[in-house]
Amino acid sequence: MFKDKLSLDELTKGLSVVPDEDGLNEISELSKRGYQLLKENLTERARESFEKILSIDDVNNYALVGMGDCYRKERNFREAVIYYQRCLATHPGNNYALFGLADCYKAMNQYNRAIDIWEEYLLHDDRNITVLTRIADAYRKVRNFKRSFEIYQKVLTMEENNSYAIIGLGHLYYDFKEYKDALHYWERMLEINRGHVDIRVLTSLGNCHRKLKTFSEGVPFFLEALKLQPHNFYALFGLADCYRGMNQQEKSLVYWNKILDLDHKNKVILTRAGDAYRSMGDLENAEEYYRKALNIEFDTYAILGLAMINKKKGHFQDAITSLKDLISNDPRNYRLYLEAADCYEGLGDTEEALGVLALFLNTGIRNNTVIERIMELKNKIQS
């Protein structure tokens, strides 16, 4: 951003009162010092230099942008916005102020405002790849697939193997649940960076296979990621979930427990581990893990897990009590009705089993599994 030698025209542009030669020299030296300190992340000291400039010239564009950049580096985005806007008020179209302002809006999740600023920036410089990828990212965040795709593709016509655009397209397709297309871009990224691939590319490849339920193909990517970072949460989770999908519960437990070694109060993982133990028939450990999850806070899946344990033990009424509570909290979850119906059938009360399934149909949701179960129970009564 900083120019070593500032021309007189640049220094005096927009000044309300033009400083004398000594003042201009002082501004030049303060600018150099401020931007060097900013480059070294010494933001507080950098601000002191920029504030001195503003005491001499309160509309100096270098100082205003410098102040904005300092606050942006400190993640004080609201304060940064003030300085960028002050700069743009007297220096419309200043690229650095536009860039910083858009970045602040993006950081504050105000993506549409960021897009407006970046679009204005592109009026001055439509070949800036950094800005193009940022604006494509922002369109992706607001779920404008068409515009995001167009801009990423524009970047790739300018720079065929631009990592940010390829990764962005992978995320774009993944966000829109087009996992096969997402795989194409992640695989391309892997090929470009073979030998020094980013761990996030590996976990993204694995996650695409998880979503496609091609679990065995996802396993190698998560294993490779763990070679790079043995405690990476996403790799551990992905691997455990793949083994879960392959019904290899013992292997999944290895990785659920590795996560719990790092974060023993993760209730989601506690319930997943509980499910694994339950699937293996180890009801004692399953119950322990579900109760650990519930000791942290209410968890639907932990309650459901305990209900399934009661069902397995033949404690049908206890299971029904839990399932009814869950239904009242989540009346659209068809699985809860099916489980409750099974429990009523276990008690020999087929009419109540039909009644609970009828309650689900009253929600207005059609579900073939529920309808088939109703027909099965009706046939049982008639026979």
Secondary structure as GFF3:
##gff-version 3
##sequence-region A 1 383
A	DSSP	alpha_helix	8	12	.	.	.	ID=ss1
A	DSSP	alpha_helix	21	39	.	.	.	ID=ss2
A	DSSP	alpha_helix	43	56	.	.	.	ID=ss3
A	DSSP	alpha_helix	61	73	.	.	.	ID=ss4
A	DSSP	alpha_helix	77	90	.	.	.	ID=ss5
A	DSSP	alpha_helix	95	107	.	.	.	ID=ss6
A	DSSP	alpha_helix	111	124	.	.	.	ID=ss7
A	DSSP	alpha_helix	129	141	.	.	.	ID=ss8
A	DSSP	alpha_helix	145	158	.	.	.	ID=ss9
A	DSSP	alpha_helix	163	175	.	.	.	ID=ss10
A	DSSP	alpha_helix	179	192	.	.	.	ID=ss11
A	DSSP	alpha_helix	199	211	.	.	.	ID=ss12
A	DSSP	alpha_helix	215	228	.	.	.	ID=ss13
A	DSSP	alpha_helix	233	245	.	.	.	ID=ss14
A	DSSP	alpha_helix	249	262	.	.	.	ID=ss15
A	DSSP	alpha_helix	267	279	.	.	.	ID=ss16
A	DSSP	alpha_helix	283	296	.	.	.	ID=ss17
A	DSSP	alpha_helix	300	313	.	.	.	ID=ss18
A	DSSP	alpha_helix	316	329	.	.	.	ID=ss19
A	DSSP	alpha_helix	334	346	.	.	.	ID=ss20
A	DSSP	alpha_helix	350	361	.	.	.	ID=ss21
A	DSSP	alpha_helix	368	382	.	.	.	ID=ss22
###
